[in-house]
Amino acid sequence: MNKLLILFLLFSLNAFSQFKLMDEKLEEKSFQRLNRPSTENKLSDFLKQRIHPDELISLDYSTSPNLDNSIRAQFEVDQMGRPWNFRIYTGKRELNKKLEKLLKEFLLEEVPNLSDLHQAKNRIQLLSKEGDKSIINASSVIVSDYPPVFDNYQNNSTLSTQKEANKKKLNADSSISDVFERFPISGDCQNIVFGDAYGCFKTYLENFIINNLNNDLLKKEKIIGELKTNIHFKIDKKGQLKDLKCYSYNETIEKEIIRILKLFAAKIIKPARRNGIPFESSVNRIVSLYIGEDLTKEKISNLENNVFTKHFRQELSTKDINSANLTPRKPIIKLLFSFNKKGNLSNIETNTRNEKLSKSIIKAFKKYPLDLINLDKSIDRTYSLSIIRNVTDKKQVLCDNEFQWISVGNFKQCYKCKNIDNIKEFNINQIQNYIVNKFNSKNNSYKLTKSSGLPKPPFINLQAYISQKGTFRINNMVKTEKISTTNTKAPILSQIKSIIEQMPKYSKPPLKNGKPHRFEMGYIAFELKKY
C-alpha cells in the first residue's frame, strides 16, 4: 500500500504550492483505498435528505479536485476546528454553494475532533458517476495529507517528545470520526494553517541556507545581489533526505549548498503522511538568496578615487543618483555593453527600469574616452561596470576599478557573425541541428524539428546551459503531452538525453574575466511530428 503513496511537494519561485501526487493513477488508487465511498453511510444519507436528484443532472467531473468520475470536496480546518477554504466544483455555482454549506454543517455536527485536521489538506468524495447518472456516494473516511515535519527550534528540547509521538500508528479502517492524527509543524510554525505551513518551511529553509553559507566563499566568487538556486531532494517514508540535487551559480556554489542541505537533513523528524501512512515526498523549488556587498572603508576609499567614479560623479546629477531603485535583489546599478565586428559599441544598456536614469548613465558613458583603456573588442563578450551603490544607507556613485566581462563562447567558429546576438543565435542553431540530425537518424515514429518561435504541440523545451567545462547541459525537460515511440527501449526523452551526453564540447567555452564560467542559454524548443 505504501508504495502507492508517493507525493511531490512542488514549490514556485515566490510561494509553495500544495502537495501533488506523482500521477493521477497513484492518486486514485491511494484515495480509493482510504476513503471507502458508500451510498449508505451517514454522510450519504445526510446529503440524500437535502439534495434532490434533479440537482445532480449534467455535472462537470473534469475540474480538480475531481477525478475518475467522482466529485470531491477539498478543504482545510483552522486551529479552532472550523472547516474553511472549500473547493467544490460541480459545474453549477448554486450546487457548489449548497454542498459546501451542507458539508460544513455535517462536519461540525458529526466529527468531534475536527481540530486535529489543522494543517492538513483534506478531501472527501461526495458524488460519483454511474453510466450517465450522478449519484450521492460519499466517503466514509476523510483523506488528509500532512507535509513533512521539521524541527526549527534552536534547541531540541521537544524533539524527543515529537519523535516518541511519531511511533503512534493509525488504523485506516476506522470510522469517519476517528481517522485523524495531528502532525504539527514544529517550532514557530506550529500554530499556522496548512497553506502557511509550506510558506513557513520555505522561509526556514532559506534562512537555514543563509545562516550556514561560507561567507569567504561568496567573497571569493564575487557574488552580490540575487543568488538563485534550484534545489531538489526527496524525503523518504522514514523521514530521510535522499536524491539531493542542486543547480546554482557554478559548481563551487552547488557543492556548498549541498553541504548545507545535508546538515538540514537532521532537522527532518517526520515524513509526509496521508491518514497516518508515510509516503515519499519531493521538494523541487528555486530558492532566491540575496547576498549583500561587503564594503570595507579601505575598499570604499579605493573605489572613490578611481577614474570611473570621478567621471560618472561629474556627469550624473544628484537627482539621477537618488532616483536609483536599489533593492536586495538588485543592490547595484550597472552599465552593460558589447562590441560589433567593426569594433563599434553595441547593445549599450543598464540593469535599471528607470528610463531617465538609464539614458543619463549611457549618455555619460559615451563621453568617456574608451580608447584609453584598450579593451578587447571580441564580439562574444559583454562588458559591465558597477555605477551606483548603496553605501551606509546612501546612494552613491561608486564604480568598479575595471570592467568585468562574460563571453558566451562558441559551439563552432562563426565566420559570418557580426555581433554577440548573432553568436548566440548561431550557437543555438548548431545545437538544434546536432540534436535533430542525431535523433532523426534513429528508427522513431516521430520526426524532431527545430522551433525558433512559439512552438506548436507536441513540443519539447530544453532549459539549457553551457557548463564551466564547455559542455551543453540541461536543467529540466518539459513536454506538452504524452509522447510514445515505436522503440520502447529508448523513449524520445531518453534518446534526447543520450544525444546531449555525447554532444561535443564548445570549441571556445564561455569565460568570466578569463576564467571558465557557466552560461545560461534559456529554453531551446523542438517540435515533434508524425512521419
C-alpha positions as CSV (number, residue, x, y, z in Angstrom):
1,M,0.0,0.0,0.0
2,N,2.7,2.5,1.0
3,K,4.3,2.1,-2.5
4,L,1.3,3.9,-3.9
5,L,1.6,6.9,-1.6
6,I,4.2,8.9,-3.4
7,L,3.6,12.6,-3.5
8,F,5.5,15.6,-4.8
9,L,5.9,18.8,-2.8
10,L,6.3,21.4,-5.5
11,F,7.5,25.0,-4.9
12,S,7.3,28.0,-7.1
13,L,9.7,31.0,-7.1
14,N,7.8,33.0,-4.5
15,A,5.5,30.6,-2.8
16,F,4.9,26.9,-2.1
17,S,2.3,25.0,-3.9
18,Q,0.4,22.2,-2.3
19,F,1.0,18.5,-2.4
20,K,0.6,16.8,-5.7
21,L,0.7,13.1,-6.4
22,M,3.2,11.8,-9.0
23,D,0.4,10.9,-11.3
24,E,-3.4,10.6,-11.3
25,K,-3.3,6.8,-11.3
26,L,-1.4,6.7,-8.0
27,E,-3.7,9.4,-6.6
28,E,-6.8,7.4,-7.5
29,K,-5.6,4.1,-6.0
30,S,-4.5,5.8,-2.8
31,F,-7.7,7.8,-2.4
32,Q,-10.0,4.9,-3.2
33,R,-8.1,2.6,-0.8
34,L,-8.6,5.1,2.1
35,N,-11.8,7.0,1.6
36,R,-14.1,3.9,1.2
37,P,-17.1,5.6,-0.5
38,S,-20.6,4.2,0.2
39,T,-24.1,5.2,-0.8
40,E,-25.4,4.1,2.6
41,N,-23.1,5.8,5.1
42,K,-24.0,8.6,7.4
43,L,-22.8,11.4,5.1
44,S,-24.6,10.0,2.0
45,D,-27.8,9.7,4.0
46,F,-27.4,13.3,5.2
47,L,-27.0,14.6,1.6
48,K,-29.8,12.5,0.2
49,Q,-32.3,14.1,2.6
50,R,-31.3,17.6,1.4
51,I,-30.4,17.3,-2.3
52,H,-33.0,16.4,-5.0
53,P,-31.9,14.0,-7.8
54,D,-32.7,16.7,-10.4
55,E,-29.9,18.9,-8.9
56,L,-27.4,16.2,-10.0
57,I,-28.1,16.4,-13.7
58,S,-25.3,17.4,-16.1
59,L,-22.5,17.8,-13.7
60,D,-18.9,18.6,-14.5
61,Y,-16.4,16.0,-13.4
62,S,-13.3,17.4,-15.1
63,T,-12.2,20.2,-12.7
64,S,-9.8,19.5,-9.9
65,P,-10.1,18.2,-7.2
66,N,-12.5,15.9,-9.1
67,L,-11.0,12.7,-10.5
68,D,-12.1,9.5,-12.1
69,N,-15.8,10.2,-12.4
70,S,-16.1,11.4,-8.8
71,I,-16.8,14.9,-7.4
72,R,-14.7,15.6,-4.4
73,A,-14.6,18.4,-1.8
74,Q,-11.2,19.7,-0.7
75,F,-11.0,21.8,2.5
76,E,-8.8,22.9,5.4
77,V,-9.5,23.3,9.1
78,D,-8.4,26.2,11.3
79,Q,-6.9,25.9,14.7
80,M,-10.3,26.2,16.4
81,G,-11.7,23.2,14.4
82,R,-13.7,25.2,11.9
83,P,-13.7,23.9,8.3
84,W,-12.9,26.5,5.6
85,N,-11.3,27.1,2.2
86,F,-13.6,24.7,0.5
87,R,-13.1,23.7,-3.2
88,I,-16.1,22.0,-4.7
89,Y,-16.7,22.1,-8.5
90,T,-19.8,20.5,-10.0
91,G,-20.2,22.9,-12.9
92,K,-23.2,24.5,-11.1
93,R,-22.5,27.5,-8.9
94,E,-25.6,27.2,-6.7
95,L,-25.0,23.4,-6.1
96,N,-21.3,24.2,-5.2
97,K,-22.5,26.6,-2.5
98,K,-25.2,24.2,-1.3
99,L,-22.7,21.3,-1.0
100,E,-20.2,23.5,0.9
101,K,-22.9,24.6,3.3
102,L,-24.1,21.1,3.9
103,L,-20.7,19.6,4.3
104,K,-19.6,22.3,6.7
105,E,-22.8,21.6,8.8
106,F,-22.2,17.8,8.7
107,L,-18.5,18.1,9.8
108,L,-19.3,20.4,12.7
109,E,-22.1,18.2,13.9
110,E,-20.7,14.7,13.3
111,V,-16.9,15.0,13.6
112,P,-15.9,15.8,17.2
113,N,-12.1,16.1,16.7
114,L,-12.0,18.4,13.6
115,S,-9.2,20.5,15.1
116,D,-6.9,17.5,14.6
117,L,-7.2,18.2,10.9
118,H,-5.5,21.6,11.4
119,Q,-2.5,21.9,8.9
120,A,-3.8,19.1,6.7
121,K,-5.2,19.3,3.2
122,N,-8.4,17.2,3.4
123,R,-10.5,15.5,0.7
124,I,-14.0,13.9,0.8
125,Q,-15.8,12.3,-2.1
126,L,-19.4,13.5,-2.4
127,L,-20.8,12.2,-5.7
128,S,-19.9,9.7,-8.4
129,K,-21.0,8.8,-11.9
130,E,-22.6,5.5,-12.8
131,G,-23.2,5.4,-16.5
132,D,-24.8,8.7,-17.4
133,K,-26.3,9.2,-13.9
134,S,-24.8,11.1,-11.0
135,I,-25.4,9.6,-7.5
136,I,-24.6,10.5,-3.9
137,N,-21.8,8.2,-3.0
138,A,-19.8,9.9,-0.2
139,S,-16.6,9.0,1.6
140,S,-16.6,7.0,4.8
141,V,-13.2,8.3,5.7
142,I,-11.7,11.8,5.2
143,V,-8.3,11.6,3.4
144,S,-5.8,14.0,4.9
145,D,-2.4,14.9,3.6
146,Y,0.2,16.4,6.0
147,P,3.6,17.8,5.0
148,P,6.9,16.6,6.4
149,V,7.6,17.8,10.0
150,F,10.9,19.5,10.7
151,D,12.4,20.9,13.9
152,N,13.2,24.6,13.7
153,Y,13.9,25.3,17.4
154,Q,17.4,26.5,18.3
155,N,17.4,23.7,20.9
156,N,15.9,20.3,20.6
157,S,14.1,20.2,23.9
158,T,10.8,19.0,22.2
159,L,12.5,16.7,19.7
160,S,12.4,13.5,21.8
161,T,8.7,14.0,22.7
162,Q,7.8,14.5,19.0
163,K,9.8,11.5,17.9
164,E,8.0,9.4,20.5
165,A,4.7,10.6,19.1
166,N,5.8,9.5,15.7
167,K,5.6,5.9,16.8
168,K,1.8,6.2,17.0
169,K,0.0,4.1,14.4
170,L,-3.3,4.8,12.7
171,N,-5.9,2.4,11.6
172,A,-7.1,3.4,8.1
173,D,-10.2,1.3,8.6
174,S,-11.6,3.5,11.4
175,S,-14.9,5.4,11.2
176,I,-15.1,8.9,9.8
177,S,-14.8,10.5,13.3
178,D,-11.6,8.8,14.5
179,V,-9.2,8.5,11.5
180,F,-7.3,11.7,12.2
181,E,-3.9,12.2,13.7
182,R,-2.4,15.6,14.0
183,F,1.1,16.2,12.5
184,P,2.0,19.7,13.7
185,I,4.8,21.6,12.0
186,S,7.4,22.2,14.8
187,G,8.6,25.3,16.4
188,D,7.4,28.7,15.1
189,C,5.2,27.0,12.6
190,Q,3.0,25.1,15.0
191,N,0.1,27.5,15.1
192,I,-0.4,28.2,11.4
193,V,-2.7,26.8,8.7
194,F,-2.0,24.2,6.1
195,G,-1.1,26.6,3.3
196,D,1.1,28.7,5.5
197,A,2.9,25.6,6.7
198,Y,4.6,25.5,3.3
199,G,5.5,29.2,3.5
200,C,7.0,28.6,6.9
201,F,9.1,25.7,5.6
202,K,10.2,27.9,2.7
203,T,11.3,30.7,4.9
204,Y,13.0,28.3,7.3
205,L,14.9,26.5,4.6
206,E,16.1,29.8,3.0
207,N,17.2,31.1,6.4
208,F,19.0,27.8,7.2
209,I,20.9,28.1,4.0
210,I,21.8,31.8,4.5
211,N,22.9,31.2,8.1
212,N,25.2,28.3,7.1
213,L,26.7,29.8,3.9
214,N,30.5,30.2,3.8
215,N,30.9,34.0,3.5
216,D,34.5,33.7,2.5
217,L,33.4,31.5,-0.4
218,L,30.9,34.1,-1.5
219,K,33.5,36.8,-1.4
220,K,35.9,34.7,-3.5
221,E,33.2,34.0,-6.1
222,K,32.3,37.8,-6.1
223,I,28.6,37.1,-5.7
224,I,26.5,40.1,-5.0
225,G,22.7,40.5,-5.2
226,E,20.3,37.7,-6.0
227,L,21.6,34.2,-6.0
228,K,19.1,31.7,-7.5
229,T,19.5,28.1,-6.6
230,N,17.3,25.2,-7.9
231,I,17.1,22.6,-5.1
232,H,15.7,19.1,-5.4
233,F,15.5,16.4,-2.8
234,K,13.3,13.6,-1.6
235,I,12.1,12.8,1.9
236,D,11.5,9.0,2.0
237,K,9.0,7.2,4.2
238,K,11.4,7.1,7.1
239,G,12.0,10.8,7.0
240,Q,15.5,10.5,5.4
241,L,16.6,13.0,2.9
242,K,17.9,11.5,-0.4
243,D,18.4,12.1,-4.1
244,L,19.8,15.5,-3.4
245,K,20.5,17.7,-6.4
246,C,21.3,21.3,-6.8
247,Y,21.7,23.8,-9.6
248,S,23.2,27.2,-8.9
249,Y,25.6,29.9,-10.0
250,N,28.5,27.5,-10.5
251,E,29.8,24.1,-9.3
252,T,31.5,25.6,-6.3
253,I,28.3,27.2,-5.0
254,E,26.4,24.0,-5.8
255,K,28.8,21.9,-3.6
256,E,28.3,24.5,-0.8
257,I,24.5,24.4,-1.0
258,I,24.6,20.5,-1.0
259,R,26.8,20.6,2.1
260,I,24.3,22.8,3.9
261,L,21.3,20.7,2.8
262,K,23.0,17.6,4.3
263,L,23.0,19.5,7.6
264,F,19.4,20.3,7.1
265,A,18.6,16.6,6.8
266,A,19.0,16.3,10.5
267,K,16.1,18.7,11.1
268,I,13.5,16.5,9.4
269,I,11.8,14.5,12.2
270,K,8.8,13.0,10.3
271,P,7.9,12.3,6.7
272,A,4.8,13.5,4.8
273,R,1.8,11.4,5.6
274,R,-1.7,10.6,4.3
275,N,-4.0,9.4,7.0
276,G,-1.1,8.4,9.1
277,I,0.6,6.4,6.4
278,P,4.1,7.7,5.5
279,F,4.8,8.5,1.8
280,E,7.8,9.7,-0.1
281,S,7.6,13.4,-1.0
282,S,9.8,15.6,-3.1
283,V,11.0,19.2,-2.9
284,N,11.7,20.9,-6.1
285,R,12.0,24.7,-5.8
286,I,14.0,27.7,-6.6
287,V,15.4,29.5,-3.6
288,S,16.4,33.1,-4.0
289,L,19.1,34.3,-1.7
290,Y,20.1,37.9,-1.5
291,I,23.8,38.5,-0.9
292,G,24.9,41.9,0.3
293,E,28.2,43.6,-0.7
294,D,31.0,43.7,1.9
295,L,32.3,47.3,1.5
296,T,35.1,48.0,3.9
297,K,36.4,51.5,4.5
298,E,39.5,50.6,2.6
299,K,37.5,49.4,-0.4
300,I,35.2,52.4,-0.4
301,S,38.2,54.7,-0.4
302,N,39.8,52.8,-3.3
303,L,36.7,52.9,-5.4
304,E,36.1,56.6,-4.7
305,N,39.4,57.5,-6.2
306,N,39.3,55.6,-9.5
307,V,38.8,57.3,-12.9
308,F,35.3,55.9,-13.5
309,T,33.9,57.1,-10.2
310,K,35.2,60.6,-10.8
311,H,33.8,60.6,-14.4
312,F,30.3,59.5,-13.5
313,R,30.1,61.7,-10.4
314,Q,30.8,64.6,-12.7
315,E,28.2,63.6,-15.3
316,L,25.3,62.3,-13.1
317,S,23.2,64.7,-11.1
318,T,22.1,64.2,-7.5
319,K,18.6,63.7,-8.8
320,D,19.8,60.9,-11.2
321,I,21.6,59.2,-8.3
322,N,18.7,59.4,-5.9
323,S,16.3,58.0,-8.5
324,A,18.1,54.7,-8.5
325,N,15.9,51.9,-7.2
326,L,18.3,49.7,-5.2
327,T,16.9,46.6,-3.6
328,P,18.4,43.4,-2.1
329,R,17.6,41.7,-5.4
330,K,19.4,44.5,-7.3
331,P,21.8,46.3,-4.9
332,I,23.9,47.8,-7.7
333,I,23.1,49.8,-10.9
334,K,25.3,48.6,-13.7
335,L,26.2,49.6,-17.2
336,L,26.4,46.8,-19.9
337,F,27.8,46.9,-23.5
338,S,29.5,44.9,-26.2
339,F,31.3,45.5,-29.5
340,N,30.3,44.6,-33.0
341,K,32.6,43.2,-35.7
342,K,33.6,46.8,-36.8
343,G,34.8,47.5,-33.3
344,N,31.9,49.9,-32.5
345,L,29.9,49.9,-29.3
346,S,26.8,47.7,-29.4
347,N,23.9,46.7,-27.1
348,I,24.6,49.5,-24.6
349,E,22.1,49.2,-21.7
350,T,21.7,49.3,-17.9
351,N,20.1,46.9,-15.4
352,T,17.6,49.6,-14.2
353,R,14.0,50.0,-15.4
354,N,14.3,53.7,-14.7
355,E,14.5,55.0,-18.3
356,K,15.6,58.5,-17.4
357,L,18.4,57.2,-15.2
358,S,19.4,54.6,-17.8
359,K,19.7,57.3,-20.5
360,S,21.7,59.5,-18.2
361,I,24.2,56.7,-17.5
362,I,24.5,55.8,-21.2
363,K,25.0,59.4,-22.2
364,A,27.7,59.8,-19.5
365,F,29.4,56.6,-20.6
366,K,29.6,57.7,-24.3
367,K,31.6,60.7,-23.1
368,Y,34.3,58.5,-21.6
369,P,37.4,58.0,-23.8
370,L,37.3,54.2,-24.1
371,D,40.4,54.2,-26.4
372,L,42.5,54.9,-23.3
373,I,41.5,51.6,-21.8
374,N,42.5,49.3,-24.7
375,L,39.6,46.8,-24.2
376,D,39.5,43.5,-26.1
377,K,36.8,44.1,-28.7
378,S,35.9,40.4,-29.3
379,I,32.2,40.3,-30.3
380,D,31.4,37.3,-28.0
381,R,31.9,39.4,-24.9
382,T,29.5,41.5,-22.7
383,Y,31.2,44.1,-20.5
384,S,29.8,45.5,-17.3
385,L,30.7,48.3,-14.9
386,S,29.0,49.0,-11.5
387,I,27.9,52.6,-11.3
388,I,25.6,53.3,-8.3
389,R,25.8,51.5,-4.9
390,N,24.2,51.9,-1.5
391,V,26.8,52.9,1.0
392,T,25.8,53.4,4.6
393,D,22.2,53.8,3.5
394,K,23.1,56.4,1.0
395,K,23.0,56.0,-2.8
396,Q,26.4,57.0,-4.3
397,V,28.3,56.8,-7.5
398,L,31.0,54.3,-6.6
399,C,32.3,52.5,-9.7
400,D,34.4,49.4,-10.1
401,N,38.1,49.9,-10.8
402,E,37.8,48.0,-14.0
403,F,35.3,46.5,-16.4
404,Q,34.0,43.0,-15.8
405,W,33.2,40.7,-18.8
406,I,31.5,37.5,-19.7
407,S,31.8,35.7,-23.0
408,V,29.1,33.4,-24.5
409,G,31.6,31.0,-26.1
410,N,31.3,29.3,-29.5
411,F,29.9,25.8,-30.3
412,K,31.7,26.2,-33.6
413,Q,33.6,29.1,-35.1
414,C,31.1,31.6,-36.7
415,Y,32.7,33.4,-39.5
416,K,29.6,35.4,-40.6
417,C,28.6,36.6,-37.1
418,K,28.7,40.4,-36.7
419,N,27.8,40.8,-33.0
420,I,27.1,38.9,-29.8
421,D,23.4,38.3,-30.7
422,N,24.5,36.6,-34.0
423,I,26.8,34.3,-32.0
424,K,24.0,33.4,-29.5
425,E,21.6,32.5,-32.4
426,F,24.4,30.6,-34.2
427,N,25.2,28.5,-31.1
428,I,21.5,27.6,-30.6
429,N,21.1,26.8,-34.3
430,Q,24.1,24.5,-34.3
431,I,23.0,22.7,-31.1
432,Q,19.5,22.2,-32.6
433,N,20.9,20.8,-35.8
434,Y,23.1,18.4,-33.9
435,I,20.2,17.0,-31.8
436,V,17.7,16.9,-34.7
437,N,20.1,15.1,-37.0
438,K,21.1,12.5,-34.4
439,F,17.5,11.9,-33.3
440,N,16.1,11.6,-36.9
441,S,18.7,9.1,-37.8
442,K,17.1,6.6,-35.4
443,N,14.0,4.5,-36.0
444,N,11.3,6.6,-34.4
445,S,7.6,7.2,-35.2
446,Y,8.2,10.9,-34.6
447,K,10.3,13.4,-36.5
448,L,12.1,16.1,-34.5
449,T,12.2,19.6,-35.9
450,K,13.7,22.9,-34.8
451,S,11.5,25.6,-33.4
452,S,12.5,29.3,-33.5
453,G,9.3,31.0,-32.5
454,L,6.4,29.8,-30.3
455,P,6.5,26.0,-30.7
456,K,3.3,24.1,-31.7
457,P,2.4,21.0,-29.6
458,P,3.6,18.4,-29.2
459,F,6.9,20.1,-28.4
460,I,9.9,19.7,-26.1
461,N,11.6,22.6,-24.3
462,L,15.1,22.1,-23.0
463,Q,16.2,24.5,-20.3
464,A,19.8,24.6,-21.1
465,Y,23.2,26.0,-20.1
466,I,26.9,25.6,-21.0
467,S,28.9,24.2,-18.2
468,Q,32.3,25.6,-17.0
469,K,33.9,22.7,-19.0
470,G,32.2,23.9,-22.2
471,T,29.6,21.0,-22.4
472,F,25.9,21.5,-23.3
473,R,23.7,20.5,-20.4
474,I,20.0,20.7,-19.4
475,N,18.4,21.7,-16.1
476,N,14.9,20.5,-16.9
477,M,13.0,18.9,-19.8
478,V,9.4,19.8,-20.5
479,K,6.9,18.1,-22.8
480,T,3.4,19.2,-23.5
481,E,1.6,15.9,-23.9
482,K,2.2,12.2,-23.6
483,I,4.5,11.1,-26.4
484,S,5.1,7.5,-27.4
485,T,7.7,5.9,-29.7
486,T,8.0,2.6,-31.6
487,N,11.3,2.0,-29.9
488,T,10.2,1.1,-26.3
489,K,13.7,0.6,-25.1
490,A,14.7,4.2,-26.0
491,P,11.8,6.6,-25.4
492,I,12.0,10.0,-27.0
493,L,13.1,11.9,-23.9
494,S,15.7,9.3,-23.1
495,Q,17.1,9.4,-26.6
496,I,17.5,13.2,-26.4
497,K,19.3,13.0,-23.1
498,S,21.6,10.4,-24.5
499,I,22.4,12.5,-27.6
500,I,23.1,15.5,-25.4
501,E,25.5,13.5,-23.2
502,Q,27.5,12.6,-26.3
503,M,27.5,16.1,-27.8
504,P,31.0,17.6,-28.4
505,K,32.2,20.4,-26.2
506,Y,32.2,24.0,-27.2
507,S,35.2,24.8,-29.4
508,K,35.5,28.1,-27.3
509,P,34.0,27.7,-23.8
510,P,32.3,30.7,-22.1
511,L,34.5,32.7,-19.7
512,K,34.1,35.3,-17.0
513,N,37.1,37.6,-16.7
514,G,39.2,35.0,-18.3
515,K,38.1,32.1,-16.1
516,P,35.7,29.2,-17.0
517,H,32.1,30.2,-16.5
518,R,28.7,28.7,-16.7
519,F,26.5,30.4,-19.3
520,E,22.7,30.2,-19.2
521,M,21.0,29.6,-22.6
522,G,17.4,29.7,-21.5
523,Y,14.9,27.4,-23.3
524,I,15.6,25.7,-26.6
525,A,12.5,24.3,-28.3
526,F,11.8,21.4,-30.6
527,E,8.6,20.2,-32.3
528,L,7.6,16.6,-32.9
529,K,5.8,15.5,-36.0
530,K,4.5,12.1,-37.0
531,Y,6.2,10.5,-40.0
